[in-house]
Amino acid sequence: MQGMAIAIQHCEQTIIVQSDSSTALSALSGTSLTRSAYGHLVAEIRHLMVDRAFIPMKFSRVQNRVADRLATYSRTERTTAVWLGRGPRCVEELLPLDSNPMILE
């Protein structure tokens, strides 16, 4: 959710929401998780999406190595960070392998 808020602040383009969870992506366009333990998070994300164009995109876990590496980085370095314009060195070699060609254009 914080990532979406930052993307909205720093980018005027369409924002692509990637997930390996079909349930999470469908919740953003429906009401499937409204009454669940995660309903409040879904509602906040939907609120962020109101004024912007978002494209939900399903990825398998194999295609999501960058997210996995960043999660590991966050746990081992005990940090939260935002990289604008260029990502950290720990994911540079994975970006071409994971990225959707639409994003790189």
VEXFI-490963 format. One record per atom (N, C-alpha, C, O, CB): residue in one letter; x, y, z. Coordinates in Angstrom, 3 decimals. Glycine has a CB too. Example, Ala and Ser with C-alpha at 12.3 -4.5 7.8 and 13.67 -1.06 7.14 Angstrom:
BEGIN
code: A east: 13.190 north: -5.690 up: 7.800
code: A east: 12.300 north: -4.500 up: 7.800
code: A east: 13.200 north: -3.300 up: 7.800
code: A east: 14.236 north: -3.319 up: 8.465
code: A east: 11.308 north: -4.473 up: 9.046
code: S east: 12.850 north: -2.250 up: 7.080
code: S east: 13.670 north: -1.060 up: 7.140
code: S east: 12.900 north: 0.030 up: 7.870
code: S east: 13.409 north: 1.138 up: 8.039
code: S east: 14.084 north: -0.598 up: 5.725
END
This chain:
BEGIN
code: M east: 0.824 north: -1.190 up: 0.000
code: M east: 0.000 north: 0.000 up: 0.000
code: M east: 0.872 north: 1.259 up: 0.000
code: M east: 0.583 north: 2.213 up: -0.722
code: M east: -0.940 north: -0.005 up: 1.210
code: Q east: 1.922 north: 1.265 up: 0.794
code: Q east: 2.821 north: 2.422 up: 0.799
code: Q east: 3.504 north: 2.584 up: -0.553
code: Q east: 3.729 north: 3.702 up: -1.015
code: Q east: 3.873 north: 2.281 up: 1.908
code: G east: 3.831 north: 1.461 up: -1.180
code: G east: 4.449 north: 1.507 up: -2.494
code: G east: 3.535 north: 2.153 up: -3.523
code: G east: 3.992 north: 2.918 up: -4.372
code: G east: 4.826 north: 0.114 up: -2.941
code: M east: 2.252 north: 1.849 up: -3.450
code: M east: 1.297 north: 2.460 up: -4.375
code: M east: 1.193 north: 3.957 up: -4.129
code: M east: 1.144 north: 4.740 up: -5.078
code: M east: -0.082 north: 1.806 up: -4.237
code: A east: 1.158 north: 4.356 up: -2.877
code: A east: 1.069 north: 5.777 up: -2.546
code: A east: 2.297 north: 6.528 up: -3.074
code: A east: 2.169 north: 7.637 up: -3.594
code: A east: 0.938 north: 5.970 up: -1.015
code: I east: 3.469 north: 5.936 up: -2.945
code: I east: 4.694 north: 6.559 up: -3.442
code: I east: 4.684 north: 6.614 up: -4.967
code: I east: 5.085 north: 7.617 up: -5.558
code: I east: 5.933 north: 5.791 up: -2.942
code: A east: 4.228 north: 5.539 up: -5.602
code: A east: 4.156 north: 5.523 up: -7.066
code: A east: 3.228 north: 6.619 up: -7.570
code: A east: 3.529 north: 7.277 up: -8.565
code: A east: 3.676 north: 4.151 up: -7.571
code: I east: 2.116 north: 6.819 up: -6.900
code: I east: 1.171 north: 7.867 up: -7.291
code: I east: 1.806 north: 9.246 up: -7.171
code: I east: 1.585 north: 10.107 up: -8.023
code: I east: -0.097 north: 7.795 up: -6.431
code: Q east: 2.585 north: 9.460 up: -6.127
code: Q east: 3.221 north: 10.760 up: -5.901
code: Q east: 4.304 north: 11.062 up: -6.935
code: Q east: 4.489 north: 12.219 up: -7.313
code: Q east: 3.820 north: 10.808 up: -4.507
code: H east: 5.012 north: 10.045 up: -7.390
code: H east: 6.197 north: 10.269 up: -8.218
code: H east: 6.038 north: 9.895 up: -9.685
code: H east: 6.998 north: 9.992 up: -10.450
code: H east: 7.327 north: 9.509 up: -7.657
code: C east: 4.862 north: 9.476 up: -10.086
code: C east: 4.690 north: 9.015 up: -11.455
code: C east: 3.314 north: 9.400 up: -11.974
code: C east: 2.307 north: 9.228 up: -11.288
code: C east: 4.890 north: 7.500 up: -11.544
code: E east: 3.284 north: 9.916 up: -13.182
code: E east: 2.016 north: 10.293 up: -13.803
code: E east: 1.480 north: 9.190 up: -14.716
code: E east: 0.355 north: 9.281 up: -15.208
code: E east: 2.186 north: 11.584 up: -14.595
code: Q east: 2.276 north: 8.158 up: -14.941
code: Q east: 1.892 north: 7.092 up: -15.854
code: Q east: 0.933 north: 6.107 up: -15.192
code: Q east: 0.696 north: 6.157 up: -13.985
code: Q east: 3.128 north: 6.362 up: -16.355
code: T east: 0.391 north: 5.213 up: -16.010
code: T east: -0.437 north: 4.126 up: -15.504
code: T east: 0.403 north: 3.275 up: -14.570
code: T east: 1.574 north: 3.020 up: -14.850
code: T east: -1.021 north: 3.270 up: -16.664
code: I east: -0.173 north: 2.837 up: -13.475
code: I east: 0.547 north: 2.038 up: -12.490
code: I east: 0.118 north: 0.584 up: -12.629
code: I east: -1.071 north: 0.269 up: -12.609
code: I east: 0.289 north: 2.559 up: -11.046
code: I east: 1.101 north: -0.293 up: -12.769
code: I east: 0.842 north: -1.720 up: -12.912
code: I east: 0.975 north: -2.369 up: -11.537
code: I east: 2.017 north: -2.273 up: -10.888
code: I east: 1.821 north: -2.377 up: -13.944
code: V east: -0.087 north: -3.025 up: -11.108
code: V east: -0.097 north: -3.718 up: -9.823
code: V east: 0.149 north: -5.192 up: -10.116
code: V east: -0.693 north: -5.860 up: -10.717
code: V east: -1.458 north: -3.498 up: -9.043
code: Q east: 1.299 north: -5.697 up: -9.692
code: Q east: 1.666 north: -7.083 up: -9.951
code: Q east: 1.529 north: -7.899 up: -8.681
code: Q east: 1.877 north: -7.444 up: -7.591
code: Q east: 3.097 north: -7.178 up: -10.498
code: S east: 1.016 north: -9.113 up: -8.836
code: S east: 0.895 north: -10.015 up: -7.706
code: S east: 0.880 north: -11.446 up: -8.196
code: S east: 0.500 north: -11.721 up: -9.334
code: S east: -0.366 north: -9.709 up: -6.894
code: D east: 1.300 north: -12.367 up: -7.322
code: D east: 1.176 north: -13.781 up: -7.658
code: D east: -0.129 north: -14.344 up: -7.094
code: D east: -0.379 north: -15.547 up: -7.167
code: D east: 2.388 north: -14.577 up: -7.120
code: S east: -0.951 north: -13.468 up: -6.534
code: S east: -2.217 north: -13.884 up: -5.941
code: S east: -3.409 north: -13.407 up: -6.771
code: S east: -3.695 north: -12.212 up: -6.833
code: S east: -2.328 north: -13.355 up: -4.514
code: S east: -4.090 north: -14.345 up: -7.399
code: S east: -5.300 north: -14.009 up: -8.155
code: S east: -6.368 north: -13.449 up: -7.230
code: S east: -7.126 north: -12.556 up: -7.610
code: S east: -5.837 north: -15.243 up: -8.900
code: T east: -6.424 north: -13.978 up: -6.018
code: T east: -7.413 north: -13.524 up: -5.039
code: T east: -7.202 north: -12.054 up: -4.695
code: T east: -8.155 north: -11.276 up: -4.642
code: T east: -7.342 north: -14.379 up: -3.765
code: A east: -5.958 north: -11.683 up: -4.466
code: A east: -5.664 north: -10.284 up: -4.125
code: A east: -6.005 north: -9.358 up: -5.279
code: A east: -6.595 north: -8.298 up: -5.069
code: A east: -4.187 north: -10.119 up: -3.746
code: L east: -5.644 north: -9.745 up: -6.490
code: L east: -5.925 north: -8.902 up: -7.649
code: L east: -7.425 north: -8.778 up: -7.904
code: L east: -7.908 north: -7.695 up: -8.234
code: L east: -5.233 north: -9.462 up: -8.885
code: S east: -8.161 north: -9.872 up: -7.756
code: S east: -9.610 north: -9.796 up: -7.981
code: S east: -10.293 north: -8.979 up: -6.887
code: S east: -11.335 north: -8.371 up: -7.129
code: S east: -10.219 north: -11.207 up: -8.042
code: A east: -9.721 north: -8.961 up: -5.699
code: A east: -10.298 north: -8.171 up: -4.605
code: A east: -10.239 north: -6.677 up: -4.911
code: A east: -11.081 north: -5.915 up: -4.437
code: A east: -9.564 north: -8.464 up: -3.288
code: L east: -9.259 north: -6.257 up: -5.694
code: L east: -9.132 north: -4.844 up: -6.023
code: L east: -10.243 north: -4.363 up: -6.953
code: L east: -10.575 north: -3.177 up: -6.967
code: L east: -7.787 north: -4.583 up: -6.658
code: S east: -10.810 north: -5.272 up: -7.720
code: S east: -11.875 north: -4.870 up: -8.637
code: S east: -13.249 north: -5.376 up: -8.216
code: S east: -14.249 north: -5.041 up: -8.850
code: S east: -11.565 north: -5.364 up: -10.021
code: G east: -13.312 north: -6.170 up: -7.164
code: G east: -14.583 north: -6.711 up: -6.690
code: G east: -14.785 north: -6.436 up: -5.216
code: G east: -14.191 north: -5.518 up: -4.650
code: G east: -14.655 north: -8.204 up: -6.951
code: T east: -15.623 north: -7.237 up: -4.608
code: T east: -15.895 north: -7.077 up: -3.173
code: T east: -15.590 north: -8.360 up: -2.409
code: T east: -16.109 north: -8.568 up: -1.312
code: T east: -17.358 north: -6.667 up: -2.946
code: S east: -14.756 north: -9.216 up: -2.979
code: S east: -14.528 north: -10.544 up: -2.401
code: S east: -13.896 north: -10.531 up: -1.010
code: S east: -14.177 north: -11.430 up: -0.218
code: S east: -13.659 north: -11.333 up: -3.316
code: L east: -13.073 north: -9.569 up: -0.687
code: L east: -12.413 north: -9.552 up: 0.627
code: L east: -12.943 north: -8.456 up: 1.550
code: L east: -12.317 north: -8.152 up: 2.566
code: L east: -10.922 north: -9.375 up: 0.447
code: T east: -14.063 north: -7.872 up: 1.218
code: T east: -14.583 north: -6.753 up: 1.993
code: T east: -14.772 north: -7.112 up: 3.460
code: T east: -14.477 north: -6.297 up: 4.334
code: T east: -15.895 north: -6.283 up: 1.409
code: R east: -15.253 north: -8.305 up: 3.744
code: R east: -15.526 north: -8.712 up: 5.126
code: R east: -14.429 north: -9.578 up: 5.735
code: R east: -14.615 north: -10.131 up: 6.819
code: R east: -16.826 north: -9.456 up: 5.183
code: S east: -13.312 north: -9.703 up: 5.072
code: S east: -12.227 north: -10.528 up: 5.587
code: S east: -11.338 north: -9.710 up: 6.528
code: S east: -11.552 north: -8.517 up: 6.742
code: S east: -11.393 north: -11.111 up: 4.424
code: A east: -10.350 north: -10.387 up: 7.074
code: A east: -9.380 north: -9.719 up: 7.956
code: A east: -8.576 north: -8.672 up: 7.184
code: A east: -8.003 north: -7.763 up: 7.784
code: A east: -8.424 north: -10.755 up: 8.596
code: Y east: -8.534 north: -8.797 up: 5.857
code: Y east: -7.767 north: -7.874 up: 5.024
code: Y east: -8.646 north: -6.826 up: 4.363
code: Y east: -8.162 north: -6.042 up: 3.546
code: Y east: -7.010 north: -8.639 up: 3.968
code: G east: -9.908 north: -6.801 up: 4.697
code: G east: -10.847 north: -5.876 up: 4.061
code: G east: -10.439 north: -4.425 up: 4.167
code: G east: -10.602 north: -3.666 up: 3.212
code: G east: -12.195 north: -6.041 up: 4.656
code: H east: -9.910 north: -4.024 up: 5.314
code: H east: -9.500 north: -2.626 up: 5.483
code: H east: -8.336 north: -2.266 up: 4.560
code: H east: -8.277 north: -1.145 up: 4.054
code: H east: -9.109 north: -2.362 up: 6.940
code: L east: -7.403 north: -3.208 up: 4.332
code: L east: -6.290 north: -2.950 up: 3.418
code: L east: -6.781 north: -2.837 up: 1.977
code: L east: -6.341 north: -1.967 up: 1.224
code: L east: -5.236 north: -4.062 up: 3.532
code: V east: -7.695 north: -3.726 up: 1.608
code: V east: -8.263 north: -3.682 up: 0.258
code: V east: -8.978 north: -2.352 up: 0.045
code: V east: -8.849 north: -1.738 up: -1.014
code: V east: -9.239 north: -4.869 up: 0.028
code: A east: -9.732 north: -1.908 up: 1.049
code: A east: -10.461 north: -0.635 up: 0.937
code: A east: -9.493 north: 0.539 up: 0.768
code: A east: -9.750 north: 1.445 up: -0.026
code: A east: -11.349 north: -0.411 up: 2.182
code: E east: -8.389 north: 0.526 up: 1.507
code: E east: -7.411 north: 1.616 up: 1.391
code: E east: -6.734 north: 1.615 up: 0.019
code: E east: -6.494 north: 2.674 up: -0.561
code: E east: -6.350 north: 1.500 up: 2.498
code: I east: -6.432 north: 0.433 up: -0.490
code: I east: -5.812 north: 0.345 up: -1.815
code: I east: -6.794 north: 0.816 up: -2.885
code: I east: -6.415 north: 1.553 up: -3.796
code: I east: -5.348 north: -1.104 up: -2.110
code: R east: -8.048 north: 0.394 up: -2.777
code: R east: -9.066 north: 0.859 up: -3.731
code: R east: -9.191 north: 2.372 up: -3.697
code: R east: -9.367 north: 3.011 up: -4.735
code: R east: -10.428 north: 0.215 up: -3.428
code: H east: -9.100 north: 2.947 up: -2.500
code: H east: -9.173 north: 4.409 up: -2.368
code: H east: -8.024 north: 5.080 up: -3.127
code: H east: -8.222 north: 6.105 up: -3.779
code: H east: -9.137 north: 4.821 up: -0.875
code: L east: -6.820 north: 4.497 up: -3.039
code: L east: -5.673 north: 5.047 up: -3.766
code: L east: -5.870 north: 4.947 up: -5.273
code: L east: -5.370 north: 5.785 up: -6.023
code: L east: -4.390 north: 4.323 up: -3.359
code: M east: -6.591 north: 3.932 up: -5.717
code: M east: -6.758 north: 3.668 up: -7.144
code: M east: -7.836 north: 4.533 up: -7.800
code: M east: -7.966 north: 4.516 up: -9.024
code: M east: -7.090 north: 2.218 up: -7.349
code: V east: -8.596 north: 5.274 up: -7.032
code: V east: -9.742 north: 6.018 up: -7.564
code: V east: -9.364 north: 6.999 up: -8.669
code: V east: -10.022 north: 7.032 up: -9.709
code: V east: -10.423 north: 6.765 up: -6.449
code: D east: -8.338 north: 7.784 up: -8.468
code: D east: -8.007 north: 8.856 up: -9.415
code: D east: -6.911 north: 8.493 up: -10.411
code: D east: -6.461 north: 9.358 up: -11.162
code: D east: -7.590 north: 10.075 up: -8.660
code: R east: -6.477 north: 7.257 up: -10.436
code: R east: -5.374 north: 6.850 up: -11.313
code: R east: -5.735 north: 5.624 up: -12.115
code: R east: -6.619 north: 4.856 up: -11.737
code: R east: -4.116 north: 6.582 up: -10.503
code: A east: -5.050 north: 5.447 up: -13.219
code: A east: -5.218 north: 4.242 up: -14.025
code: A east: -4.276 north: 3.164 up: -13.486
code: A east: -3.070 north: 3.380 up: -13.368
code: A east: -4.937 north: 4.529 up: -15.542
code: F east: -4.836 north: 2.024 up: -13.166
code: F east: -4.075 north: 0.887 up: -12.661
code: F east: -4.352 north: -0.322 up: -13.530
code: F east: -5.477 north: -0.519 up: -13.989
code: F east: -4.424 north: 0.592 up: -11.184
code: I east: -3.342 north: -1.122 up: -13.753
code: I east: -3.497 north: -2.371 up: -14.490
code: I east: -3.102 north: -3.501 up: -13.554
code: I east: -1.935 north: -3.612 up: -13.179
code: I east: -2.632 north: -2.385 up: -15.803
code: P east: -4.067 north: -4.351 up: -13.168
code: P east: -3.704 north: -5.517 up: -12.355
code: P east: -3.059 north: -6.572 up: -13.253
code: P east: -3.551 north: -6.834 up: -14.351
code: P east: -4.957 north: -6.104 up: -11.621
code: M east: -1.967 north: -7.175 up: -12.797
code: M east: -1.250 north: -8.144 up: -13.608
code: M east: -0.838 north: -9.332 up: -12.750
code: M east: -0.155 north: -9.173 up: -11.738
code: M east: -0.021 north: -7.500 up: -14.269
code: K east: -1.261 north: -10.521 up: -13.163
code: K east: -0.927 north: -11.756 up: -12.433
code: K east: 0.436 north: -12.259 up: -12.887
code: K east: 0.691 north: -12.383 up: -14.085
code: K east: -2.015 north: -12.855 up: -12.655
code: F east: 1.301 north: -12.545 up: -11.938
code: F east: 2.614 north: -13.099 up: -12.192
code: F east: 2.770 north: -14.343 up: -11.346
code: F east: 2.228 north: -14.426 up: -10.244
code: F east: 3.732 north: -12.072 up: -11.891
code: S east: 3.508 north: -15.308 up: -11.858
code: S east: 3.807 north: -16.476 up: -11.029
code: S east: 4.959 north: -16.107 up: -10.092
code: S east: 5.643 north: -15.105 up: -10.297
code: S east: 4.171 north: -17.731 up: -11.912
code: R east: 5.157 north: -16.910 up: -9.086
code: R east: 6.258 north: -16.638 up: -8.149
code: R east: 7.616 north: -16.699 up: -8.843
code: R east: 8.549 north: -15.995 up: -8.456
code: R east: 6.225 north: -17.637 up: -6.988
code: V east: 7.723 north: -17.541 up: -9.868
code: V east: 8.981 north: -17.655 up: -10.613
code: V east: 9.294 north: -16.344 up: -11.324
code: V east: 10.463 north: -15.986 up: -11.470
code: V east: 8.911 north: -18.814 up: -11.635
code: Q east: 8.271 north: -15.628 up: -11.765
code: Q east: 8.458 north: -14.355 up: -12.458
code: Q east: 8.654 north: -13.199 up: -11.488
code: Q east: 8.824 north: -12.058 up: -11.916
code: Q east: 7.273 north: -14.073 up: -13.356
code: N east: 8.634 north: -13.473 up: -10.212
code: N east: 8.654 north: -12.414 up: -9.210
code: N east: 9.924 north: -12.482 up: -8.354
code: N east: 9.881 north: -12.252 up: -7.146
code: N east: 7.411 north: -12.507 up: -8.320
code: R east: 11.037 north: -12.795 up: -8.986
code: R east: 12.299 north: -12.927 up: -8.253
code: R east: 12.783 north: -11.605 up: -7.672
code: R east: 13.419 north: -11.587 up: -6.619
code: R east: 13.364 north: -13.495 up: -9.161
code: V east: 12.489 north: -10.505 up: -8.346
code: V east: 12.908 north: -9.191 up: -7.836
code: V east: 12.222 north: -8.912 up: -6.499
code: V east: 12.874 north: -8.485 up: -5.546
code: V east: 12.575 north: -8.066 up: -8.862
code: A east: 10.919 north: -9.150 up: -6.424
code: A east: 10.194 north: -8.925 up: -5.166
code: A east: 10.737 north: -9.821 up: -4.058
code: A east: 10.874 north: -9.386 up: -2.915
code: A east: 8.688 north: -9.179 up: -5.359
code: D east: 11.043 north: -11.068 up: -4.396
code: D east: 11.598 north: -11.983 up: -3.404
code: D east: 12.951 north: -11.502 up: -2.911
code: D east: 13.226 north: -11.536 up: -1.711
code: D east: 11.723 north: -13.386 up: -3.983
code: R east: 13.795 north: -11.054 up: -3.827
code: R east: 15.134 north: -10.569 up: -3.443
code: R east: 15.030 north: -9.309 up: -2.582
code: R east: 15.781 north: -9.147 up: -1.620
code: R east: 15.989 north: -10.279 up: -4.702
code: L east: 14.091 north: -8.414 up: -2.932
code: L east: 13.905 north: -7.195 up: -2.133
code: L east: 13.378 north: -7.511 up: -0.742
code: L east: 13.765 north: -6.867 up: 0.233
code: L east: 12.949 north: -6.237 up: -2.840
code: A east: 12.496 north: -8.501 up: -0.647
code: A east: 11.990 north: -8.907 up: 0.671
code: A east: 13.122 north: -9.475 up: 1.518
code: A east: 13.216 north: -9.188 up: 2.711
code: A east: 10.853 north: -9.949 up: 0.527
code: T east: 13.980 north: -10.280 up: 0.901
code: T east: 15.139 north: -10.824 up: 1.612
code: T east: 16.075 north: -9.702 up: 2.038
code: T east: 16.573 north: -9.695 up: 3.163
code: T east: 15.892 north: -11.839 up: 0.730
code: Y east: 16.310 north: -8.760 up: 1.140
code: Y east: 17.158 north: -7.600 up: 1.451
code: Y east: 16.606 north: -6.839 up: 2.652
code: Y east: 17.353 north: -6.457 up: 3.553
code: Y east: 17.264 north: -6.659 up: 0.229
code: S east: 15.318 north: -6.626 up: 2.655
code: S east: 14.684 north: -5.886 up: 3.746
code: S east: 14.848 north: -6.613 up: 5.078
code: S east: 15.090 north: -5.988 up: 6.111
code: S east: 13.199 north: -5.669 up: 3.448
code: R east: 14.714 north: -7.935 up: 5.046
code: R east: 14.859 north: -8.714 up: 6.290
code: R east: 16.302 north: -8.750 up: 6.770
code: R east: 16.563 north: -8.588 up: 7.962
code: R east: 14.352 north: -10.143 up: 6.084
code: T east: 17.254 north: -8.963 up: 5.843
code: T east: 18.649 north: -9.098 up: 6.263
code: T east: 19.279 north: -7.763 up: 6.622
code: T east: 20.112 north: -7.693 up: 7.526
code: T east: 19.455 north: -9.758 up: 5.173
code: E east: 18.891 north: -6.702 up: 5.922
code: E east: 19.449 north: -5.382 up: 6.198
code: E east: 18.630 north: -4.616 up: 7.232
code: E east: 19.036 north: -3.554 up: 7.704
code: E east: 19.536 north: -4.579 up: 4.916
code: R east: 17.471 north: -5.172 up: 7.575
code: R east: 16.557 north: -4.535 up: 8.526
code: R east: 16.293 north: -3.080 up: 8.161
code: R east: 16.475 north: -2.166 up: 8.965
code: R east: 17.124 north: -4.620 up: 9.940
code: T east: 15.859 north: -2.904 up: 6.924
code: T east: 15.632 north: -1.557 up: 6.428
code: T east: 14.421 north: -1.509 up: 5.502
code: T east: 14.002 north: -2.518 up: 4.934
code: T east: 16.869 north: -1.046 up: 5.703
code: T east: 13.894 north: -0.346 up: 5.376
code: T east: 12.871 north: -0.057 up: 4.379
code: T east: 13.421 north: 1.079 up: 3.547
code: T east: 13.922 north: 2.064 up: 4.089
code: T east: 11.472 north: 0.308 up: 5.034
code: A east: 13.332 north: 0.949 up: 2.221
code: A east: 13.905 north: 1.976 up: 1.360
code: A east: 13.047 north: 2.160 up: 0.114
code: A east: 12.255 north: 1.292 up: -0.252
code: A east: 15.348 north: 1.613 up: 0.969
code: V east: 13.224 north: 3.295 up: -0.517
code: V east: 12.573 north: 3.597 up: -1.786
code: V east: 13.663 north: 4.023 up: -2.757
code: V east: 14.490 north: 4.880 up: -2.444
code: V east: 11.469 north: 4.713 up: -1.628
code: W east: 13.655 north: 3.417 up: -3.938
code: W east: 14.620 north: 3.774 up: -4.967
code: W east: 13.855 north: 4.406 up: -6.109
code: W east: 12.982 north: 3.765 up: -6.695
code: W east: 15.441 north: 2.534 up: -5.448
code: L east: 14.159 north: 5.632 up: -6.432
code: L east: 13.506 north: 6.324 up: -7.539
code: L east: 14.469 north: 6.376 up: -8.719
code: L east: 15.603 north: 6.836 up: -8.585
code: L east: 13.057 north: 7.761 up: -7.122
code: G east: 14.015 north: 5.904 up: -9.870
code: G east: 14.832 north: 5.963 up: -11.062
code: G east: 15.691 north: 4.735 up: -11.289
code: G east: 15.826 north: 4.290 up: -12.429
code: G east: 15.692 north: 7.150 up: -11.001
code: R east: 16.267 north: 4.181 up: -10.259
code: R east: 17.147 north: 3.017 up: -10.392
code: R east: 17.040 north: 2.179 up: -9.124
code: R east: 17.006 north: 2.707 up: -8.013
code: R east: 18.630 north: 3.449 up: -10.652
code: G east: 16.988 north: 0.877 up: -9.311
code: G east: 16.875 north: -0.036 up: -8.175
code: G east: 18.206 north: -0.319 up: -7.524
code: G east: 19.242 north: 0.139 up: -8.004
code: G east: 16.250 north: -1.325 up: -8.608
code: P east: 18.194 north: -1.068 up: -6.437
code: P east: 19.438 north: -1.403 up: -5.745
code: P east: 20.254 north: -2.443 up: -6.529
code: P east: 19.717 north: -3.171 up: -7.363
code: P east: 19.131 north: -1.928 up: -4.334
code: R east: 21.524 north: -2.492 up: -6.249
code: R east: 22.424 north: -3.418 up: -6.945
code: R east: 22.001 north: -4.879 up: -6.778
code: R east: 22.236 north: -5.691 up: -7.673
code: R east: 23.847 north: -3.237 up: -6.434
code: C east: 21.387 north: -5.220 up: -5.658
code: C east: 21.039 north: -6.614 up: -5.387
code: C east: 20.005 north: -7.177 up: -6.353
code: C east: 19.806 north: -8.391 up: -6.389
code: C east: 20.526 north: -6.741 up: -3.985
code: V east: 19.338 north: -6.326 up: -7.141
code: V east: 18.334 north: -6.831 up: -8.093
code: V east: 18.659 north: -6.501 up: -9.548
code: V east: 17.890 north: -6.864 up: -10.438
code: V east: 16.977 north: -6.264 up: -7.749
code: E east: 19.763 north: -5.832 up: -9.813
code: E east: 20.072 north: -5.397 up: -11.170
code: E east: 20.066 north: -6.544 up: -12.176
code: E east: 19.535 north: -6.399 up: -13.276
code: E east: 21.414 north: -4.717 up: -11.193
code: E east: 20.656 north: -7.687 up: -11.805
code: E east: 20.726 north: -8.798 up: -12.756
code: E east: 19.383 north: -9.504 up: -12.928
code: E east: 19.180 north: -10.215 up: -13.912
code: E east: 21.771 north: -9.799 up: -12.304
code: L east: 18.470 north: -9.314 up: -11.985
code: L east: 17.150 north: -9.957 up: -12.072
code: L east: 16.128 north: -9.130 up: -12.839
code: L east: 15.170 north: -9.689 up: -13.373
code: L east: 16.624 north: -10.230 up: -10.688
code: L east: 16.303 north: -7.832 up: -12.906
code: L east: 15.316 north: -6.968 up: -13.555
code: L east: 14.988 north: -7.383 up: -14.991
code: L east: 13.810 north: -7.464 up: -15.337
code: L east: 15.812 north: -5.551 up: -13.551
code: P east: 15.978 north: -7.645 up: -15.833
code: P east: 15.637 north: -8.048 up: -17.205
code: P east: 14.911 north: -9.395 up: -17.262
code: P east: 14.161 north: -9.652 up: -18.204
code: P east: 16.900 north: -8.116 up: -18.049
code: L east: 15.126 north: -10.243 up: -16.278
code: L east: 14.513 north: -11.573 up: -16.269
code: L east: 13.067 north: -11.538 up: -15.782
code: L east: 12.234 north: -12.319 up: -16.242
code: L east: 15.325 north: -12.514 up: -15.393
code: D east: 12.772 north: -10.634 up: -14.855
code: D east: 11.445 north: -10.568 up: -14.258
code: D east: 10.520 north: -9.567 up: -14.935
code: D east: 9.306 north: -9.768 up: -14.957
code: D east: 11.566 north: -10.226 up: -12.816
code: S east: 11.061 north: -8.522 up: -15.471
code: S east: 10.251 north: -7.396 up: -15.922
code: S east: 9.371 north: -7.746 up: -17.107
code: S east: 9.752 north: -8.507 up: -17.996
code: S east: 11.134 north: -6.240 up: -16.281
code: N east: 8.204 north: -7.175 up: -17.088
code: N east: 7.262 north: -7.284 up: -18.189
code: N east: 7.750 north: -6.345 up: -19.289
code: N east: 8.083 north: -5.198 up: -18.995
code: N east: 5.793 north: -6.936 up: -17.734
code: P east: 7.805 north: -6.789 up: -20.545
code: P east: 8.262 north: -5.900 up: -21.623
code: P east: 7.478 north: -4.597 up: -21.707
code: P east: 8.027 north: -3.573 up: -22.117
code: P east: 8.171 north: -6.616 up: -22.943
code: M east: 6.206 north: -4.618 up: -21.325
code: M east: 5.396 north: -3.411 up: -21.364
code: M east: 5.964 north: -2.350 up: -20.423
code: M east: 5.880 north: -1.155 up: -20.706
code: M east: 3.942 north: -3.730 up: -20.995
code: I east: 6.537 north: -2.784 up: -19.315
code: I east: 7.079 north: -1.866 up: -18.328
code: I east: 8.359 north: -1.210 up: -18.839
code: I east: 8.619 north: -0.043 up: -18.547
code: I east: 7.346 north: -2.596 up: -17.014
code: L east: 9.151 north: -1.950 up: -19.593
code: L east: 10.455 north: -1.465 up: -20.022
code: L east: 10.388 north: -0.520 up: -21.202
code: L east: 11.377 north: 0.150 up: -21.503
code: L east: 11.330 north: -2.613 up: -20.365
code: E east: 9.263 north: -0.444 up: -21.875
code: E east: 9.158 north: 0.425 up: -23.048
code: E east: 9.209 north: 1.880 up: -22.692
code: E east: 9.133 north: 2.735 up: -23.574
code: E east: 7.896 north: 0.144 up: -23.793
END
